[in-house]
Amino acid sequence: MTDFRLPPELVPVDGRFGCGPSKIRPEQLDYLAAHAHLLGTSHRQKPVRDIVGRVRAGLADLFRLTDGYEVILGNGGSTAFWDAAAFSLIEQRSAHLTFGEFGQKFVNAASAPWLTAPAVVHGEPGTVSAFVGDEEADVFAYPHNETSTGAMTAVRRQGRAGSLTVVDGTSAAGGVDIDVRETDVYYFAPQKNFASDGGLWFALMSPAAIERIERVAASDRYIPEFLSLSVALDNSRLDQTLNTPAIATLLLLDAQIQWIRDSGGLAWAHARTKDSSDRIYEWAEARPNASPFVSNPEHRSQIVATIDFDESVDASRVSTMLRANGIVDIDPYRKLGRNQLRIATFTAIEPSDVSRLLGAIDAAIAAL
């Protein structure tokens, strides 16, 4: 139905609901434009280092860092961090929870030939796995929020004394309130709730994690400079990165941090994303042809809502119809292969737009 048109009251003010990069607020773009003179300048000079320092200080304040925790950043995204962790953070063996695509990617990186094969507890997509308690490992790693499936787990310290708890916060960071002290490393790329662009990773690191990095760096292990967390640590303390950082990414992130802090901090962002996701889950449960993919309400993500449809609804067709009306990127994760819609409720997304989206989905289904 190529001529399907939504009534104006069902068209979101902003139709970006994708779970990859987040919608970027116009105010962030204004902030970027106001600092455009910094693009193309040296990242070793004070103006750019000041931005790096402001972002690091803003994250430290937003996450209420204490007890010697530091904000570290480096070139590349989470994929680069997984490889860096295999070189610089895991001493002998890691243990992992996987319940989707992104948890498994860290397992792949940790299966490096210089390490003992990782211990892995698998969970089916749509569920959350848990450590069984007998894993022998010096790093315990898991995703806070599994972007591919819409399952979310609590952030809690794992393993025995002396091991490190390493949590992938990428799609949750900035939209879910946590106690960072429950982790040794909480790492993320900034293009989700922080509504920025790619090219950098950030990590909130405990003194124990920093000590581990320094100890591994002092060993005889070969570590490429680009993937050295020791190099990233040294440069971060100078408010810079090994290679030229993504300055536009830093500026967009800086604007988003300021907005979240001024609005009420992580508690405010947490309430906002939960409001948006609750609207979606309540909507799905009230419809005879839809249901939340994650059956356990305690494991449903407040950042990525995945909704299954029965055979009476062609979810792919609904997505196509809505895309023609400016509502984009609500398709399911490609490898799941389900009759499903996947909707981001990142901090930048207005809850009122979520309600409009749900009305738009109803209208599209009625028009099938």
Helices and strands as residue ranges (DSSP letters): G 8-10, H 26-34, G 36-38, H 46-62, E 70-75, H 78-88, E 94-98, H 101-110, E 119-122, E 139-143, E 145-146, E 151-152, E 164-168, G 180-182, E 185-188, E 200-205, H 207-217, G 225-227, H 229-236, H 247-263, H 265-285, E 290-292, G 297-299, E 304-309, H 315-323, E 340-344, H 351-367
